[in-house]
Amino acid sequence: MTALLLQEAAHGAAGGAETAHAVTPFSINPGLIIWTLVVFGILLGLLWKFGWPALLKAVEEREARIARQLADAERANAEAARLLEQHQAALSQARAEAQDIVASAKNVAQKEREQLLARTREEQEQLLERARRDIEAEKEKAILALRREAVELSIAAATKLVGSNLDTDANRRLVLDYLATLEAKH
């Protein structure tokens, strides 16, 4: 439409006789101004009727989408903080359990060590007692052997002194009784 107006203005200028001055880009043409304002008003009305609501709707949708994204980000942030707190609590609990296990293992090891030491002491005492009994038994065997030897020597000496062979069983009994009386005195 503007092109049509410009064409008319050019045609009117070409007719030249009616208009006294030439049309330039800076010249004022009241008809052109009126038509420009009419076209501007129509375009403004169309934009107001159809363009502006669509533009407002797009802006509002974008605003709502951004608000949802912010809310989602806030929820995700809160969830991450909660998960981090749970993780830290689980880690603290695991550390405490590990320390309890280590302390328990140390206690068990200490008790086991004490039991082993007690068992070793008992075995040592048993070995010492057995050794004492064995020594005592060997001592008794040695004393008995010495007594038999002393009896044999006494009988041999008495036989030589008396010059006759005495009854060995009766003599042995006699000497053993005598030795027993000697032991009872000491």
C-alpha positions in Angstrom: 0.0 0.0 0.0 2.9 2.3 0.8 4.3 1.5 -2.6 1.0 2.6 -4.2 1.2 5.9 -2.4 4.7 6.5 -3.5 3.8 5.7 -7.0 1.0 8.3 -6.9 3.3 10.8 -5.4 5.8 10.2 -8.2 3.0 10.4 -10.8 1.8 13.6 -9.4 5.4 15.0 -9.5 5.7 13.9 -13.0 2.6 15.7 -13.9 4.6 18.7 -12.6 2.2 21.3 -13.7 -0.1 21.0 -10.8 2.6 20.9 -8.1 5.0 23.7 -7.7 7.7 21.9 -5.9 9.5 18.5 -6.4 9.1 15.5 -4.0 12.3 14.8 -2.0 12.9 12.3 0.8 12.8 15.3 3.2 9.7 17.0 1.9 6.5 16.7 3.8 3.5 15.2 2.1 0.3 15.4 4.3 -1.4 12.6 2.3 1.5 10.3 2.8 1.6 11.1 6.5 -2.1 10.2 6.9 -1.8 7.0 5.0 1.3 6.0 6.9 -0.5 6.7 10.2 -3.5 4.6 9.0 -1.2 1.7 8.0 0.7 2.0 11.3 -2.6 1.9 13.2 -3.8 -1.1 11.4 -0.5 -2.9 11.9 -0.5 -1.9 15.5 -4.1 -3.2 15.9 -3.3 -6.5 14.2 -0.2 -6.9 16.4 -2.1 -6.0 19.5 -4.8 -8.5 18.6 -2.7 -11.4 17.4 1.0 -10.8 18.0 1.0 -9.5 21.5 -1.0 -12.3 23.1 1.2 -14.9 21.4 4.3 -13.1 22.5 3.0 -12.8 26.1 2.0 -16.5 26.1 5.6 -17.5 25.0 7.1 -15.3 27.7 4.8 -16.7 30.3 5.5 -20.3 29.2 9.2 -19.6 29.4 8.8 -18.0 32.8 6.9 -21.0 34.0 9.4 -23.4 32.6 12.3 -21.5 34.3 10.3 -21.6 37.6 9.8 -25.4 37.2 13.5 -25.9 36.4 14.5 -23.8 39.5 12.1 -25.8 41.7 13.5 -29.1 40.3 17.0 -27.8 40.8 16.1 -26.9 44.4 14.6 -30.3 45.0 17.6 -32.0 43.4 19.9 -29.9 45.6 18.0 -30.8 48.7 18.1 -34.5 47.7 21.8 -34.3 47.1 22.3 -32.7 50.5 20.2 -35.4 52.2 22.1 -38.1 50.4 25.4 -36.5 51.3 24.3 -36.4 55.0 23.2 -40.0 54.8 26.5 -41.0 53.2 28.5 -39.1 55.9 26.4 -40.8 58.7 26.9 -44.2 57.1 30.7 -43.5 56.8 30.8 -42.4 60.5 28.9 -45.5 61.5 31.3 -47.7 59.5 34.3 -46.0 61.1 32.8 -46.6 64.6 32.0 -50.2 63.7 35.6 -50.7 62.4 37.0 -49.2 65.7 34.7 -51.5 67.7 35.9 -54.5 65.7 39.5 -53.5 66.2 38.9 -53.0 69.9 37.1 -56.4 70.1 39.9 -58.1 68.2 42.4 -56.6 70.6 40.4 -57.8 73.6 40.1 -61.3 72.1 43.8 -61.4 71.3 44.6 -60.2 74.9 42.4 -62.9 76.4 43.8 -65.5 74.1 47.3 -64.5 75.1 46.4 -64.7 78.8 44.9 -68.1 78.3 48.0 -69.3 76.4 50.2 -68.0 79.2 48.1 -69.6 81.9 48.0 -72.9 79.9 51.8 -72.7 79.5 52.3 -72.0 83.2 50.1 -75.0 84.1 52.0 -77.2 81.7 55.3 -76.0 83.2 54.0 -76.8 86.7 52.8 -80.2 85.6 56.2 -80.9 84.0 58.0 -79.7 87.2 55.7 -81.9 89.3 56.2 -84.9 87.1 60.0 -84.2 87.2 59.9 -84.0 91.0 57.9 -87.3 91.2 60.3 -89.0 88.7 63.3 -87.7 90.7 61.7 -88.9 94.0 60.9 -92.3 92.4 64.5 -92.6 91.1 65.8 -91.5 94.5 63.7 -94.3 96.1 64.9 -96.8 93.6 68.5 -95.7 94.2 68.0 -96.0 98.0 66.4 -99.4 97.6 69.3 -100.5 95.3 71.8 -99.1 97.9 70.0 -101.0 100.7 70.1 -104.2 98.7 73.7 -103.7 98.0 74.3 -102.9 101.7 72.5 -106.0 102.7 74.5 -108.1 100.2 77.7 -106.6 101.5 76.7 -107.1 105.1 75.8 -110.7 104.5 79.0 -111.3 102.6 81.0 -109.7 105.4 79.1 -111.7 108.1 79.6 -114.9 106.2 83.3 -114.3 106.1 83.4 -113.5 109.7 81.3 -116.4 110.9 82.9 -118.6 108.4 79.8 -120.5 107.6 77.1 -119.8 105.0 74.0 -118.4 106.7 70.5 -118.6 105.3 70.3 -115.7 102.9 66.5 -115.0 103.1 66.6 -115.0 106.9 69.7 -112.8 106.9 68.2 -110.4 104.5 65.1 -110.0 106.6 67.2 -109.4 109.7 69.3 -106.7 107.9 66.2 -105.0 106.4 64.6 -104.9 109.8 67.7 -103.4 111.3 67.9 -100.8 108.5 64.2 -99.9 109.0 64.9 -99.3 112.7 67.8 -97.1 111.8 65.6 -95.0 109.4 62.9 -94.7 112.0 65.5 -93.2 114.4 66.5 -90.6 111.9 
